[in-house]
């Protein structure tokens, strides 16, 4: 992914001014939260299910290197190939190489945040390979030239009227009827599935003992992407593995209710290797690309490793007041919200604002909603501490210097008292300067004379008062 400077504060201010997008976001998230709560309420034993999922994730992280070796052996035994990539750039180049060597020109893609992390579409386009997103939300975003705003619902910020206008421009067909708009997209995508040289999917869970890639979805596009084309490339980050099918069942039991409020998704696909002799369908080649991108370092960090429990359900985004106010694009990273604010600064290929962890109210709604038991506020607090230790804060450094030198402090205070009456005028001339922003919504108290300067006058006054009483 191309690294670019990003200012979360400025992007947030811009997002807060977009009332239409905020209204769409609030409505959509409100609907998701109602569905999730209804699903959780229907499971009296939800806390017990959650505890089992946390135990599985912790067991996985404790023996992750061993499980990855087992996964590689199982995938290879099933006729697939495993590729490891240390960085997102390396992973994207690796995928592009596999496809280019086989002369692929058209690729269909199931929804995958890992491919977003890799910046895969841009890399494939650069080598002449067309990559078509087949998830409806991702397809809308791709046609609009935007990036996803939510890890589960990428087009969450787009209204149906905006989608209708987009389809009218791209396909010459106009409708605001949701089933009809879905039909328009399906008519376009169906031909892509049949003509594709390769399919790329993500991976919700990889099962080490069988070499199986497990994917949940509601549309069926991932199953088509992984089974119709002759080549299937599955993308995963290294922590997505579990040891056994039973472990996978524990995580799958809690993922749909936490993510979309469903007991089960419409489609649950298990991809195990390439087409075997005598089988009539499935890919002739299967490749599994495992991305690290800084996660090995996170695994080795006892204070932060719990973020690797994350099952990408999006529950923390849906309850976060910051995310609900500014949306996903303001973060400037692939992963927004509480989970993104923790993991994004730790990834090797990260274009986000390093001070993003400070955008947290510490309301703890995210940790309450997280099915993997992640304490996001505690992790964000740890990241804040590390940022504060490594960054040079000019105001703090300046105050520290003045506090150590009384003469300098006194001189600065004298200058401050001279400027004090003029601060409002300065703020009016430069409203975006630090002083202007501070005074926009605050009353700045006047600078009084220091006690060391007032002592003699106070002593004389006290003496006069005492003399008067005598």
C-alpha positions in Angstrom: 0.0 0.0 0.0 1.2 3.5 -0.8 2.3 5.3 2.3 0.7 8.8 2.6 0.6 11.3 5.4 -2.8 11.5 7.1 -4.2 13.9 9.6 -6.9 12.2 11.5 -8.0 15.5 13.2 -8.5 17.3 9.9 -10.2 14.4 8.3 -12.5 14.1 11.3 -13.4 17.7 11.1 -14.3 17.4 7.5 -16.4 14.3 8.1 -18.3 16.0 10.9 -19.4 18.6 8.4 -20.9 16.0 6.1 -24.4 15.8 7.6 -25.8 13.5 4.8 -23.1 10.8 5.2 -23.5 11.0 9.0 -27.2 10.5 8.8 -26.8 7.5 6.5 -24.1 6.1 8.8 -26.2 6.5 12.0 -29.2 4.8 10.4 -27.3 1.9 9.1 -25.3 1.3 12.3 -28.5 1.6 14.4 -30.1 -1.1 12.3 -27.0 -3.4 12.8 -27.0 -2.8 16.5 -30.7 -3.8 16.9 -30.1 -7.0 14.9 -27.0 -7.9 17.0 -28.7 -7.2 20.3 -31.7 -9.3 19.3 -29.5 -12.2 18.3 -27.5 -12.0 21.6 -30.6 -11.8 23.7 -31.8 -15.0 22.0 -28.6 -16.7 23.4 -28.8 -16.9 27.2 -25.5 -18.7 27.2 -23.7 -16.0 25.1 -21.2 -15.2 27.8 -20.2 -18.9 27.9 -19.9 -19.0 24.2 -17.7 -15.9 24.3 -15.5 -17.4 27.0 -15.0 -20.5 24.8 -14.1 -18.4 21.8 -11.6 -16.4 23.8 -10.0 -19.6 25.1 -9.6 -20.9 21.5 -8.0 -17.7 20.3 -5.6 -17.6 23.2 -4.7 -21.2 22.6 -4.0 -20.4 19.0 -1.8 -17.5 19.8 0.2 -19.6 22.3 1.2 -22.1 19.7 0.9 -20.0 16.5 4.3 -21.0 14.9 3.5 -24.7 15.3 -0.1 -24.3 13.9 1.2 -22.4 10.9 3.6 -25.3 10.1 0.8 -27.8 10.5 -1.4 -25.7 8.2 1.2 -25.5 5.6 1.7 -29.3 5.6 -2.1 -29.9 5.4 -2.6 -27.4 2.6 0.3 -29.0 0.7 -1.0 -32.5 1.2 -4.4 -31.4 -0.2 -2.7 -30.2 -3.4 -2.3 -26.5 -2.5 0.7 -24.2 -2.1 1.5 -21.9 0.8 3.3 -18.6 0.4 4.5 -16.4 3.3 4.8 -12.7 2.9 6.5 -10.5 5.5 5.1 -7.2 4.2 1.9 -6.1 2.4 4.0 -5.0 -0.6 5.7 -8.4 -0.8 2.3 -10.2 -0.6 0.8 -8.1 -3.4 3.8 -8.6 -5.6 3.7 -12.3 -4.9 0.0 -12.6 -6.0 0.7 -10.5 -9.1 3.6 -12.8 -10.0 1.4 -16.0 -9.6 -1.2 -14.5 -11.9 1.2 -13.0 -14.4 3.1 -16.3 -14.8 -0.2 -18.0 -15.7 -1.2 -15.3 -18.2 -4.3 -14.2 -16.1 -6.0 -11.1 -17.3 -9.3 -11.1 -15.4 -9.6 -11.8 -11.7 -12.8 -11.9 -9.6 -12.4 -11.1 -5.9 -14.4 -12.0 -2.9 -14.5 -9.6 0.0 -11.1 -9.4 1.7 -9.8 -6.8 4.0 -6.3 -8.4 3.6 -6.3 -7.5 -0.1 -7.1 -3.9 1.0 -4.2 -4.0 3.4 -2.0 -5.2 0.6 -3.2 -2.6 -1.9 -3.7 -5.5 -4.2 -6.0 -4.0 -6.8 -3.6 -1.2 -7.6 -0.7 -3.7 -8.0 -2.7 -5.9 -10.3 -3.8 -3.0 -12.4 -0.2 -1.9 -12.8 0.7 -5.2 -14.4 -2.4 -5.3 -16.7 -4.7 -7.5 -14.7 -8.3 -6.5 -14.2 -9.5 -7.2 -10.6 -13.3 -7.0 -10.1 -14.8 -6.9 -6.7 -17.8 -9.2 -6.5 -19.1 -8.4 -3.0 -22.0 -6.0 -3.7 -20.8 -3.3 -1.3 -17.2 -3.6 -2.5 -18.4 -3.5 -6.1 -20.3 -0.3 -5.5 -17.2 1.2 -3.8 -15.0 0.1 -6.7 -17.3 1.6 -9.3 -17.4 4.9 -7.3 -13.6 5.0 -6.9 -13.8 5.0 -3.1 -12.5 2.9 -0.3 -14.5 0.9 2.2 -15.8 2.7 5.3 -16.6 -0.4 7.4 -14.8 -3.8 7.6 -18.1 -5.7 7.0 -20.3 -3.2 5.2 -17.9 -1.3 2.9 -20.7 0.8 1.3 -22.3 1.6 4.6 -22.0 5.4 4.0 -23.7 5.3 0.6 -27.4 5.8 0.2 -29.6 3.8 -2.3 -30.2 7.0 -4.3 -26.4 7.5 -4.7 -26.1 3.8 -5.8 -28.9 4.4 -8.3 -27.1 7.4 -9.8 -23.9 5.4 -9.9 -25.5 2.5 -11.7 -27.2 4.8 -14.2 -23.8 6.3 -15.1 -22.1 2.9 -15.3 -24.8 0.7 -16.8 -27.4 3.0 -18.2 -30.1 1.4 -16.0 -32.0 3.5 -13.4 -33.9 2.2 -10.4 -34.1 3.0 -6.7 -35.7 -0.4 -6.0 -33.1 -2.4 -4.1 -33.9 -5.9 -5.6 -33.7 -4.3 -9.1 -30.4 -2.6 -8.3 -29.1 -5.9 -7.0 -30.2 -7.5 -10.3 -28.3 -4.9 -12.2 -25.1 -5.7 -10.4 -25.7 -9.4 -10.7 -26.1 -9.2 -14.4 -22.8 -7.5 -14.7 -20.9 -9.7 -12.3 -22.2 -13.1 -13.6 -20.3 -12.7 -16.8 -17.2 -11.9 -14.9 -17.4 -15.1 -12.8 -17.7 -17.2 -16.0 -14.8 -15.4 -17.8 -12.4 -15.1 -14.9 -8.9 -16.6 -15.1 -8.5 -16.6 -11.3 -10.5 -16.0 -8.1 -9.2 -14.3 -5.0 -10.9 -14.7 -1.6 -10.1 -13.9 2.0 -10.2 -16.3 4.9 -12.2 -16.0 8.2 -10.6 -19.1 9.7 -7.9 -21.5 8.5 -8.1 -25.0 10.0 -4.6 -26.4 10.6 -5.4 -30.1 10.9 -7.2 -30.2 7.5 -5.7 -27.3 5.5 -9.2 -25.8 5.1 -9.9 -22.2 4.3 -13.3 -21.2 5.9 -15.3 -18.2 4.6 -18.6 -16.8 5.8 -20.8 -14.7 3.5 -24.4 -13.8 2.6 -24.2 -13.3 -1.2 -22.5 -16.4 -2.6 -19.9 -14.4 -4.5 -17.0 -15.8 -2.4 -18.0 -19.4 -3.2 -18.2 -18.5 -6.9 -14.8 -16.7 -6.7 -13.2 -19.7 -5.1 -14.7 -22.5 -7.1 -15.5 -21.3 -10.7 -12.1 -20.0 -12.0 -9.2 -22.5 -12.6 -7.0 -20.7 -10.0 -8.0 -19.9 -6.4 -5.8 -17.6 -4.3 -6.8 -17.3 -0.6 -5.4 -14.5 1.5 -5.1 -14.5 5.3 -3.1 -12.9 8.0 -1.1 -15.3 10.1 -3.3 -15.2 13.3 -6.4 -16.4 11.5 -5.5 -20.1 12.0 -7.1 -22.5 14.5 -6.0 -26.0 15.4 -9.0 -28.2 14.7 -12.5 -28.2 13.1 -13.9 -28.2 16.6 -12.0 -25.0 17.4 -13.3 -23.4 14.2 -16.9 -24.3 15.2 -16.4 -22.4 18.5 -15.4 -19.2 16.7 -18.0 -19.6 13.9 -20.6 -20.0 16.6 -20.0 -16.5 17.9 -18.9 -14.6 14.7 -22.3 -14.2 12.9 -24.3 -13.0 15.9 -21.6 -10.5 16.8 -21.1 -9.3 13.3 -24.5 -9.1 11.6 -27.0 -10.4 14.2 -27.4 -13.7 12.4 -27.4 -17.2 13.9 -25.7 -18.4 10.7 -24.8 -16.6 7.5 -26.4 -17.6 4.2 -23.2 -19.3 2.9 -20.5 -21.1 4.9 -17.8 -22.3 2.5 -14.9 -24.8 3.2 -12.1 -24.7 0.6 -9.6 -27.6 1.0 -6.9 -27.7 -1.6 -7.2 -28.0 -5.4 -9.4 -30.2 -7.5 -8.6 -33.8 -7.0 -8.5 -36.5 -9.7 -12.0 -37.6 -10.6 -13.7 -34.4 -9.3 -15.6 -32.3 -11.9 -15.4 -28.9 -10.3 -13.2 -26.7 -8.2 -10.0 -24.9 -9.0 -7.1 -26.7 -10.7 -4.7 -24.7 -8.5 -5.1 -23.4 -5.0 -2.6 -21.0 -3.3 -2.7 -19.7 0.3 -0.9 -16.5 0.9 -0.2 -15.8 4.6 0.6 -12.2 5.5 2.7 -11.1 8.5 3.1 -7.3 8.1 4.1 -6.7 11.7 1.9 -9.3 13.4 4.9 -11.4 14.5 6.1 -8.4 16.5 2.6 -7.9 18.0 2.6 -11.6 19.0 5.9 -11.1 20.8 4.5 -8.1 22.7 2.7 -9.4 25.8 1.0 -6.0 26.4 -0.5 -5.8 22.9 -0.8 -9.4 21.6 -4.5 -9.7 22.6 -5.5 -7.6 19.6 -4.6 -10.7 17.5 -7.7 -12.4 19.0 -9.7 -10.1 16.8 -12.1 -12.1 14.5 -13.0 -9.0 12.4 -16.7 -9.0 13.3 -16.9 -5.2 13.4 -18.9 -5.1 16.7 -16.5 -2.5 18.2 -17.0 -0.2 15.2 -20.8 -0.3 15.6 -20.8 0.9 19.2 -17.9 3.3 19.1 -19.1 7.0 19.5 -16.0 8.2 17.6 -16.5 5.9 14.6 -20.2 6.7 14.5 -19.4 10.4 14.4 -16.7 10.5 11.8 -17.1 7.3 9.8 -14.4 5.0 8.5 -12.7 7.2 5.9 -11.6 9.7 8.5 -9.2 7.1 9.9 -7.2 7.0 6.7 -6.4 3.3 7.3 -7.8 0.0 6.1 -9.0 -0.9 9.6 -11.0 1.9 11.3 -12.7 2.1 14.7 -11.3 0.8 18.0 -9.7 -2.4 16.5 -8.1 -0.3 13.7 -6.9 2.3 16.1 -5.0 -0.4 17.9 -3.6 -2.5 15.1 -3.1 0.0 12.3 -0.2 1.8 14.1 1.5 -1.6 14.6 1.5 -2.7 11.0 4.6 -2.3 8.8 2.7 -0.8 5.9 0.5 1.8 7.6 -0.3 5.2 6.2 -2.4 6.4 9.2 -1.9 9.1 11.8 0.4 7.8 14.6 -1.7 9.8 17.1 -4.9 7.9 16.1 -4.9 6.0 19.4 -5.7 9.3 21.1 -9.1 9.4 19.4 -10.8 7.4 22.1 -13.3 8.5 24.8 -12.5 5.4 26.9 -16.2 4.7 27.2 -15.4 1.0 27.0 -18.4 0.2 24.8 -16.0 -1.6 22.4 -14.6 -4.0 25.0 -18.2 -4.8 26.2 -19.3 -5.6 22.6 -16.2 -7.6 21.6 -16.8 -11.3 21.3 -13.1 -12.0 21.6 -12.8 -10.3 25.0 -10.4 -7.6 23.8 -9.9 -4.7 26.1 -9.4 -2.0 23.4 -9.2 1.0 25.9 -6.4 -0.6 27.8 -4.5 -1.4 24.5 -5.1 2.2 23.3 -3.8 3.5 26.6 -0.6 1.5 26.2 -0.2 2.9 22.7 -0.7 6.4 23.9 2.0 5.9 26.5 4.4 4.7 23.9 3.6 7.6 21.5 4.1 10.1 24.4 7.5 8.5 25.2 8.8 8.6 21.7 7.4 11.9 20.5 8.7 15.3 21.4 5.8 17.4 22.6 7.0 21.0 22.0 4.6 22.7 24.5 5.6 20.3 27.2 9.3 20.6 26.4 9.0 24.4 26.5 7.2 24.5 29.8 9.8 22.0 31.3 12.6 24.4 30.2 10.9 27.4 31.7 10.1 25.6 35.0 13.8 24.7 35.4 14.9 28.4 34.9 13.1 30.9 37.1 14.4 34.0 35.2 13.2 32.6 31.9 9.9 31.7 33.4 9.5 35.2 34.8 10.4 36.8 31.5 8.0 34.6 29.6 5.2 35.5 32.1 5.9 39.2 31.7 5.6 38.9 27.9 2.4 36.9 28.4 0.9 39.6 30.6 1.7 42.2 27.9 0.0 40.1 25.2 -2.9 39.0 27.4 -5.3 41.8 26.4 -4.5 41.2 22.7 -5.2 37.4 22.7 -8.8 37.8 21.4 -7.6 40.0 18.6 -4.9 37.5 17.7 -7.5 34.7 17.7 -9.7 36.7 15.4 -6.9 37.2 12.9 -5.7 33.6 13.0 -8.7 31.4 14.0 -6.9 28.2 12.9 -3.8 28.9 14.9 -3.4 27.0 18.3 -4.5 30.1 20.2 -7.4 30.7 17.9 -8.6 27.1 18.2 -8.2 27.2 22.0 -10.2 30.5 22.5 -12.9 29.5 20.1 -14.7 27.6 22.8 -12.9 28.7 26.0 -12.4 31.7 28.2 -8.7 32.1 28.9 -8.0 33.5 32.4 -5.9 36.6 32.7 -2.3 36.3 33.8 -1.9 37.6 37.3 1.4 39.1 38.7 3.4 36.4 40.4 3.5 36.3 44.2 7.2 37.1 44.3 6.4 40.4 42.7 3.3 41.1 44.9 4.9 40.1 48.2 6.4 43.5 49.1 3.2 45.4 48.3 1.2 42.9 50.3 3.6 43.2 53.3 3.3 47.0 53.3 -0.5 46.8 53.1 -0.6 44.3 55.9 1.6 46.6 58.0 -0.7 49.6 57.4 -3.8 47.5 58.4 -2.1 46.3 61.5 -1.1 49.9 62.4 -4.7 51.0 61.9 -6.0 48.5 64.4 -3.4 49.5 66.9 
